[in-house]
Amino acid sequence: MNKFRIITVTAAIFAAVALYAQRGKPLPRTEPTPEQAQAFQTWLDVVDSSKTLPQMLQVIMHNIMVLKDGKVVFEKNLDPEWPADRPQHVFSASKTFTALACGLAVDDGLLSVDDKVIDFFPDKLPSRVSKKLKALTIRDLLTMQCGHKTDPTWDTMAGYDSLNMEIPLKPGVDLAKAFLKHRFVYKPGTYFCYNSLCTYMVSAIVQKVEGKNILDLLDERIFAPLSIEKPEWDMDEEGVCCGGWGLHLKIEDMAKLGQLLLQKGEWEGKQLVSAEWVEEQTRKHIDNYPNGLTAKKLDSPYLPISRNDWIAGYGYQTWRNTVGGFRADGAWGQMIVVLPEKNVVIAGQANLTNHLAELWSYWDYLLPAL
């Protein structure tokens, strides 16, 4: 090995060591304004008083962190069993970062969202491949419009461990085969059906083209630059990250990832994922009314469309908000809310029944002061 080669390799090693030494580096902090401090206290009072309400209206939080202009202005642990430094399963908020991994593969020129899904799974296809399945694209997976009328995901699960907030897979399950054999009722791209196996398929495809699973890909390209310690991500027996669930993050990790999306993929002067991809991932692609319903049928005096964040639109594995902006959204209230017009990120970890109760608490009590 020549002298130049030794110097180059040594420099690369030192750079890698320096990068990994920063794991856990905190976000900058600042004091809230008096108006913000009052809003945060009011929110805490509302959350505490909600415990006396019916379960569907309770806001049972573990942690919250609010960023304004890239700095933490509020953070609070509300459950000592789930301290801020304990990674928590973010459930379907994982989906947003599977889509981000897809963006890296697109940036690398290894994928197009118009690529056909069946081309990546020749060994897992059912004996009869329908025209609908042949037409299925990665874009259809990303927008939850694969053509299924029902979600096959829960058929692959072994149950829910409520104590540890985990969902294990059934032993021996083949998630790709389970997805591909499920009946395709609608033409892909025409019918919204929330479907976590769609996200698994994105994870598997990215792994095929990148040569590594999405956890390792994101760790190298996203988590390490953000000084996030490498998290855990549940995998199947083939070593593929579940994609639609299974990512475990600390509250500050969630806030950092929200800030990265707010900054359109830029972090400390480096473009980690293209701004074009982040804009495409987080914009509204479709109306996401469930079961083929229309806005008129869904609107009601009890839950007007203006307050229903479940039907405010859907991007690539990312939800839109009624108040603007977008969010990563996971079961039992794991939220990363990004509000570009306010330059705000709200990260929340919770264990509640109704996500809307959590969002409404943000919109009604935090947003006016931010």
N, C-alpha and C positions, 0 to 999 in steps of 0.2 A: 504494500500500500504506500503510495507516494506521500510526501509531506503535505501537499495541498489537500489530498483526500483525508488525511488524519485530522487536519485543522477543521475541515468542513464537517466531518462526522462529530468531532468534539463539540463544535459550536452548536450543532443540532441537538446533541444530548443535553448541553447546558440550557438551551432554550426550552426543551421539553421539561427538564427538572424545574426551571423557574416557573413555567406555566402551571405545572401540577402543584408546586409549593403554594400557589395562591388559592388552592381549593378552599372554599369557605370564606373567602374575602367578603366582608359585608358591604351592603349598599350604603351610600352616604345617608346621614340622618340630618334633619333640621327640625327646629321648633315650629309647631303649628301656629297659625295666627289665632288671636283670641276667638274669632268667629268659628274657625275650624275646631279649636279645643272645645268650645261649647257644643258644637255639632257632634263631636265624638262622644262627649259625655252623655248627651241626649240619646244617642244611638245605644250606648251601653245600658242606659236606664230602660230603654224600650226592649232590648234583648232580654234583660233580666225580668221585666214585668210580663214578657210573653210566655213565661213558664206557667202562668196561671190560665192561659188560653187553651182552647182545644188543640190537640196535637198537630193538626194540619196548619195551625197558625203560629206555632212555636218556632223561634229562631234559636236553635241549640248550636252554638258555635264552639269550636275548639280554639281557633286562632284567626286573627285578622291582621292584615298589613295594608296600609294605604300609602301609595307613592304619588307625590305631586311634583311635577317638573324634575322627575328622576331621583327624588330624595324621599326617604321615609318620613312621613309626618305623623303617622299613627301606627302603633302596633300593640297588640294585646293578646295575651293567652287567657282563655276563659275556661279551660278545663285542665287541671294539673295532671290528669292521666295522659294528655296529649300535648306535651310542652312543645314550644316552637322549634326545638332542635330534634324532634322526633319525626322521621319521615312518615308520611301518611299516604295510604292508597288514595289516588285522586280519581279512580274509576274512569268514567268516560272523558274526563278532561285530558286523559292520555291521547285521545283521538287527535286533538289539535296538533300534538307534537309528532304523531305518526305522519300527518299531512306535511309538517315541516320537514321531516326526513324525506318525504317524497319530493319536496321542493329542492332539496340538495341534489337528489338524483336527476331531476330535470335540469338544474343548473349545470350539472356535470355532463349533460348531453347524453345520458344513459337511458332516459325515459321521455315519453310524451304522454300527456294525459289522454290523448286519443288512441294510444296503443290498446290493442285487444287483449282482454284478460286471459282468454283461453290459450294464447300463445305462450304463456308462462307456466302452464300446468298441463302439459300433454299427457303426463302419467297419472293424473288425478281426475280426468274428465269422466262423466257418466257414459254408459254404453251408447246412449243416444243424446247427441248434442243438439238442442233446439236452435232455431233461428235467433231466438231472443238471447240465448246464452252466447251464440257466436257474435252477436252485435255488441256485447257488453264491453265497455271501455273503462280505463282507470278513472276518467272523469265521472262516470256513473257511480263508481265506488265512493269517490270523494264526496259526492253530493247526496249520497244515500238514495240513489234512484236506480238500483240494480235491476229492478223488475220483480222482486219478491213482494208478495202481498202480506206476508207475515215474517217475523224475525226468527230465524232458527237458532240464534245464539244460546238461549237458555236451555235448549236441548243438549248442549255440550257441557253444561255446568254441573258440578257436584252439589251445589247448594251455597248458602251464604253464611259465613262465620261472622256474626254480628259483633262479637267481642273484639276481634282483631280487624274487623272491616275488610275481609278478604273473600274472594270468590274463586275457589279451586276448580280446575277442569276435571272432567271425568277421566279416569285412566284409559289410555289407549285411544282417545278420541283423535280423529284426523279432521282438523278444522277446515282445511281447504276442501276436502271431499264433502264435508257436511254442507258447506256453502254451495258448492257446484251442483250437488244433487237435489237441493231444495228447489221446489217448483218455481219456475220463472213465469209469472202470470201476465206481467205487463211488458211492453216494449221498454227496454232500458232508456233512462232519461226522461220518463214521462210520469213516474209515480213515486212520491216520497214515502219511504218506509224505513224508519230508524232501525239500523241493523249493524250490530257491532262486528259481525263477521265480514262486512264490507271493509272495515278498517283492518281486520286481520289480513285480508287479501292484499291490501296496500302494503302492509308490513312485509309480507312474504315476497311480494314483487320487488320491493326496494332491496331486500336482502339478496335476491337472485342477481340483480344487476350490479350492486355495489360490492358483493362478495363478503359482506359482514352484516350482522343483524343491526336493526335500527338503533338499539341502545349503544353499541360500539360506535356507530356512525355519528350519532348525536353527541356522544361523549367527546369524540375527537373534535368535532366541528362546532358544537354549540355549548355543551355543558362546561368543558374545560375553559374556553375563553370567557365564560360568564362566572368562573370561579365556583362552579357548582360541583360538589363532590359527586363522584359517579353514583347515580341512584340504582335502585333495583327495578327490574321490569319483568313481570311474570312471563314465562315462555312455555310453549308447548313441548312435546317430547322430541320434536325435530330441531329445537333451538331457535324457533322463530318467536319473537316478541308478540304477545297477544294483540298489541296494537290498539284495539278498542278499549282496553282496560289494562290494569296491571302496573302502571308506573307509580312509583312511590317518591314523593317529594316533601321537603320541608317547606314551611310557609314562605321563607325568604327565597327559596328556589323558584317557587311559583311566581313571586313578585318579579324576580329577575327575568323570567321567561316572558311575562307580560310586558315588561319594559322593552325587551328585545323586539317584540311584535309592534309595540307602540313606535319604536324607532325604525320600523320597516327593515329589520334585519341587521342594523348597524350597531356595533358595540365598541366603544373606545376607539373610534376612528377606523374600524375594520368592518367590511361588509361580509357578515358570516353566511347569510343567505340573501339572494337577490331581493331588492325592494320590489321588483316586479312580481316575484312569487308571493311575498307577504301580502301585497295589495290584492292579488288574485285570490289567495286563500281566504282572506278575511272579508271580501266584499260579498254582497248578497248575490247569489246565483239563482236561487229558486224561492218560490213560496213553499213553505214547509207545513202546509195544512195536513193534519193526519187523516188517514183513511179516505182520501179523495174528497174531503169536505171543502166547502168554500168559505170565504171570509164572512159572507152574509149568514151562513148557518152557524158559524162559530161565535159570532158577536152576541153578547148577552148583557143585560144590566148587572149581572152578578160577576162577570169577568169580561169586561169590554176588551176589544182588540188592542186598544191603546195601553192596556195594562198586562197583556198576555205575551210575555217574552218567549213563550214556546213557539209562537207562530209569527215572529218578527222577521223571518227569513233565515236562510242557511247558506253558508259558503262552502269551502272545502273543509269538512270536519270541524267547523267553527260556527257558532250561533251568533246571530245578530240580536241587538238589544232594542227595546222599544224607545229608549231614550237616546239612541245613537251608539255607535261603536259596536264592539263584538265581545265574545267571551268564549273561553274554554269552560265546559260545564260537566261536572261529574256527579254521579249518584250521591244522595244524602248531603248535597250542598257543597261540593268541592268546586270553587269558582276562581277563575282568573278573568276579571272584567277589565277591558281596555276601552278607555274613553278618549279618543284622540282630540276631540274638540276641547276637552278640559285638560289635556296632558296629564291624565290620571290613570293609575292602575290600582285596582282593589283585588287583593287575594284573600280568599276565605277558605278555611277548613271547618267542616261542620258535621253534624250527624242529625239531620232533620228530615222530615217527611216531604215537605213542600218547598221546592227550590224558589218558587215565586215569593214566598214569605221573606226569604233572605234577600232576594233582589229588591223587593219593594222597600225593605229596610234601608238598603243603600240609596235607592232613588229618592226616598222621602226624607231621610234624615242626614245623609252624608253629602249627596250631590249638590244641594243648594249652597253649601259652604265651600265647595271645591271649584 
